[in-house]
Amino acid sequence: MDEPALDEDGLIARVFAPLATAAGADALGDDAATFLAGSEDIVVTSDALAAGVHFFADDPPEAIAAKALRVNLSDLAAKGAEPFAYLLALALGEGWSASWAERFAASLRSDHARYGVTLLGGDTLRASPGGGTTIAITALGRVPHGRIVRRRSARPGEIITVTGTIGDAALGLLCRLGTDGAPFGLDAENVAALREAYLWPDPPVEAWRAVQRHAMAAMDVSDGLVGDLRKLCRTAAIGARIEADSVPLSPAVRAAVENHPAAFDKALTGGDDYQILATLRPSKVEAYMAELAELGLSATVIGEIVETPGLSIRRRGVPIDITDGRFQHF
Amino acid sequence: MDEPALDEDGLIARVFAPLATAAGADALGDDAATFLAGSEDIVVTSDALAAGVHFFADDPPEAIAAKALRVNLSDLAAKGAEPFAYLLALALGEGWSASWAERFAASLRSDHARYGVTLLGGDTLRASPGGGTTIAITALGRVPHGRIVRRRSARPGEIITVTGTIGDAALGLLCRLGTDGAPFGLDAENVAALREAYLWPDPPVEAWRAVQRHAMAAMDVSDGLVGDLRKLCRTAAIGARIEADSVPLSPAVRAAVENHPAAFDKALTGGDDYQILATLRPSKVEAYMAELAELGLSATVIGEIVETPGLSIRRRGVPIDITDGRFQHF
């Protein structure tokens, strides 16, 4: 008898969530967990990247290190937590060299200064024979007790915002692979900008305080805006209504979409954005945006939380649907 | 120009230690780090296991899970920290199945009850193509502020003790591989006991409180008693004098050594013991052992800390040396 297939979400929900009995683990329904320590909560998250899955083995070690650390800091920021430290488990694939490791470490060091974090410990090991380098980072942040910003706390009537721009990394990956119409008739400068966005995620980590102060619910967009918003809806048992044309796009993505309309679907469903999706009471939106602006960051209103479960997307007033990562127009 | 070769210790000391600027990271010179949270210290450690490196891909998933968790709890206990939670980054090699994952998770769950820990979060991902399953666990424990038991705090005049017995797992691995004289002329029962010791490490996690109350310095023995004791000497800038015949051996290891004297070297230099090496003021030894005995655990005096740097080993009164994992008799 064949076993039922399990994807990552099924594996987590069915197999591992029953092990997460602490209240702060939120039954693994969020990107980070908390535990009480003194009068504050420590927020912990752990994300791993594998060569050939999350990065290319021949990516610059500086970019691999930055991605490995930043995807974790992104989770903390989206939970309203101030990052302060991390642990690194580095499984080195065959052919690594001292200079590779030194470049990897130098990149981490430069992110220490930028994000106010430091290396607390970890492990170095040989990767499984035949396999490439795998990097697991556990990042630690702090929030006042009870102040973590969860996914499940979104409520009808709240405004949905997203920081930065969406789709750059997804289109950058396609440019790298040369598939799905990439490079979308773009000039070299735009192609370079998109590839850079894939290689060097730049999450708005500094937004943690604004998120903590103003957001009712939040998560980082790592698996694609549409899919992640669906997850938020499921977790919070609410619905979301978004206006696709409100989704903030960079000039490069905008140009790609003009040349190849299907690139729009990829932008909204692709991954690796590492932007913060947050829901806010209407009265809080202005203050949230003002605080972000002080940090040189931006957020855009893209829709609202509604009672009817599920994600409803409109484009120029017309409802559209997305299946298998592509928009289906009714 | 060839790059200088870097082993794990070199990589940590030269490349990563400069990143560990927090005092609680102890410049990566220990098995765990601390950070202050409220009035207590949180102790964190992260150890990863890779298929084909730290376990066999066809080991029972229950044993793989237990090893992955327990090697981390072992580090916490040796630091005098009470474990309470962990995060799991699980990179699944090709051919994993839902039932494999369920057996893996069931084993973790049974260790939850035994050790008082719970899963806080983590990540599941596909392993790097061609590579096997890799498991990175970050474990969390607590100690009163400033009470972590370090390696570097060992001082001359202290008594060196080790819990349990030494060498079972190392000889068990050799029995599995059928090399170096294994199975050492042992009967099936003894072979099974040694193989079991390799497959299912059983660290004295409950000893954390006795270590915290009595030990001046401690570490878990994971890379071989001799090598780990040398590390402790280097870190603390002291020396150790041990009597090899005092090292506690199980009946199976004793029988192996009787049949194949060279098995003694393997027992003292092999890895995977996950016992606690602790140094104590002479006045504390009795109380330490009494507390362990109440938990059904044991510790044995194997030597003392001295001022002269380096490890000096005597056997039946005669100094011996160990090079490349083998004793050299003068």
Contacts between the chains, C-beta under 8 A, distances in Angstrom:
chain1	res1	chain2	res2	distance
A	3	B	97	5.2
A	3	B	98	4.7
A	3	B	99	5.9
A	4	B	98	6.2
A	5	B	98	7.6
A	6	B	98	4.6
A	6	B	101	6.9
A	8	B	124	5.2
A	8	B	125	7.4
A	11	B	98	7.7
A	11	B	101	5.8
A	11	B	124	5.4
A	12	B	124	6.2
A	15	B	98	7.5
A	15	B	101	4.9
A	15	B	102	5.6
A	15	B	104	8.0
A	15	B	105	4.7
A	16	B	88	7.4
A	16	B	105	5.9
A	16	B	119	6.5
A	16	B	122	7.6
A	16	B	124	7.4
A	18	B	105	7.5
A	18	B	109	7.2
A	19	B	105	6.1
A	19	B	108	5.7
A	19	B	109	5.5
A	19	B	112	6.7
A	19	B	118	7.0
A	19	B	119	4.0
A	20	B	118	6.8
A	20	B	119	4.7
A	20	B	120	6.8
A	20	B	121	7.2
A	21	B	112	7.5
A	21	B	118	5.0
A	21	B	119	7.8
A	22	B	85	6.4
A	22	B	118	4.7
A	22	B	120	6.3
A	24	B	120	6.8
A	25	B	118	7.0
A	25	B	119	6.5
A	25	B	120	4.9
A	25	B	121	6.0
A	28	B	119	7.7
A	28	B	121	6.3
A	28	B	122	8.0
A	32	B	121	6.5
A	33	B	87	7.5
A	33	B	120	4.1
A	33	B	121	4.1
A	35	B	84	7.4
A	35	B	85	6.2
A	35	B	120	6.8
A	35	B	140	7.2
A	37	B	37	3.1
A	37	B	38	5.3
A	37	B	40	6.7
A	37	B	42	5.7
A	37	B	142	8.0
A	38	B	37	5.2
A	38	B	38	1.0
A	38	B	39	5.7
A	38	B	40	6.7
A	39	B	38	5.6
A	40	B	37	6.7
A	40	B	38	6.7
A	42	B	37	5.8
A	42	B	42	6.6
A	44	B	87	6.0
A	44	B	120	5.9
A	44	B	121	6.3
A	44	B	138	7.7
A	44	B	140	7.6
A	45	B	87	7.8
A	45	B	121	6.3
A	46	B	87	4.1
A	46	B	88	7.4
A	46	B	89	5.1
A	46	B	121	6.1
A	46	B	122	4.7
A	46	B	123	5.5
A	46	B	136	7.7
A	46	B	138	6.1
A	47	B	89	7.3
A	47	B	123	4.9
A	48	B	89	4.0
A	48	B	91	6.0
A	48	B	123	5.0
A	48	B	125	5.6
A	48	B	136	6.4
A	49	B	125	7.8
A	50	B	91	5.5
A	50	B	125	6.0
A	50	B	126	6.7
A	50	B	127	5.9
A	50	B	128	4.2
A	50	B	131	7.7
A	51	B	128	4.7
A	52	B	128	5.1
A	52	B	129	4.5
A	52	B	130	7.9
A	53	B	125	6.4
A	53	B	126	5.1
A	53	B	127	7.7
A	53	B	128	6.3
A	53	B	129	7.4
A	54	B	125	7.4
A	84	B	35	7.3
A	85	B	22	6.4
A	85	B	35	6.2
A	87	B	33	7.5
A	87	B	44	6.0
A	87	B	45	7.8
A	87	B	46	4.1
A	87	B	138	5.5
A	88	B	16	7.4
A	88	B	46	7.4
A	89	B	46	5.1
A	89	B	47	7.4
A	89	B	48	4.0
A	89	B	89	7.3
A	89	B	136	3.9
A	89	B	138	7.7
A	91	B	48	6.0
A	91	B	50	5.5
A	91	B	134	5.5
A	91	B	136	7.8
A	93	B	128	6.9
A	93	B	131	7.6
A	97	B	3	5.3
A	98	B	3	4.6
A	98	B	4	6.1
A	98	B	5	7.6
A	98	B	6	4.6
A	98	B	11	7.8
A	98	B	15	7.5
A	99	B	3	5.9
A	101	B	6	6.9
A	101	B	11	5.8
A	101	B	15	4.9
A	102	B	15	5.6
A	104	B	15	7.9
A	105	B	15	4.7
A	105	B	16	5.9
A	105	B	18	7.5
A	105	B	19	6.1
A	108	B	19	5.7
A	109	B	18	7.2
A	109	B	19	5.5
A	112	B	19	6.7
A	112	B	21	7.5
A	118	B	19	7.0
A	118	B	20	6.7
A	118	B	21	5.0
A	118	B	22	4.7
A	118	B	25	6.9
A	119	B	16	6.5
A	119	B	19	4.0
A	119	B	20	4.7
A	119	B	21	7.8
A	119	B	25	6.5
A	119	B	28	7.7
A	120	B	20	6.8
A	120	B	22	6.3
A	120	B	24	6.8
A	120	B	25	5.0
A	120	B	33	4.1
A	120	B	35	6.9
A	120	B	44	6.0
A	121	B	20	7.2
A	121	B	25	6.0
A	121	B	28	6.3
A	121	B	32	6.4
A	121	B	33	4.1
A	121	B	44	6.3
A	121	B	45	6.3
A	121	B	46	6.1
A	122	B	16	7.7
A	122	B	46	4.7
A	123	B	46	5.5
A	123	B	47	4.9
A	123	B	48	5.0
A	123	B	136	7.3
A	124	B	8	5.2
A	124	B	11	5.4
A	124	B	12	6.2
A	124	B	16	7.4
A	125	B	8	7.4
A	125	B	48	5.5
A	125	B	49	7.8
A	125	B	50	6.0
A	125	B	53	6.4
A	125	B	54	7.4
A	126	B	50	6.6
A	126	B	53	5.1
A	127	B	50	5.9
A	127	B	53	7.7
A	127	B	128	6.8
A	127	B	131	5.9
A	127	B	134	7.0
A	128	B	50	4.2
A	128	B	51	4.7
A	128	B	52	5.1
A	128	B	53	6.3
A	128	B	93	6.9
A	128	B	127	6.8
A	128	B	128	7.7
A	128	B	131	4.0
A	128	B	132	3.8
A	128	B	133	7.1
A	128	B	134	5.6
A	129	B	52	4.5
A	129	B	53	7.4
A	129	B	131	7.3
A	129	B	132	7.4
A	130	B	52	8.0
A	130	B	130	4.0
A	130	B	131	5.4
A	130	B	132	7.6
A	131	B	50	7.7
A	131	B	93	7.6
A	131	B	127	5.9
A	131	B	128	4.1
A	131	B	129	7.4
A	131	B	130	5.5
A	131	B	131	1.4
A	131	B	132	6.4
A	131	B	134	7.4
A	132	B	128	3.8
A	132	B	129	7.4
A	132	B	130	7.6
A	132	B	131	6.4
A	133	B	128	7.1
A	134	B	91	5.5
A	134	B	127	7.0
A	134	B	128	5.6
A	134	B	131	7.4
A	134	B	134	5.3
A	136	B	46	7.7
A	136	B	48	6.5
A	136	B	89	3.9
A	136	B	91	7.8
A	136	B	123	7.3
A	136	B	136	3.6
A	138	B	44	7.7
A	138	B	46	6.1
A	138	B	87	5.5
A	138	B	89	7.7
A	138	B	138	4.0
A	140	B	35	7.2
A	140	B	44	7.5
A	142	B	37	8.0
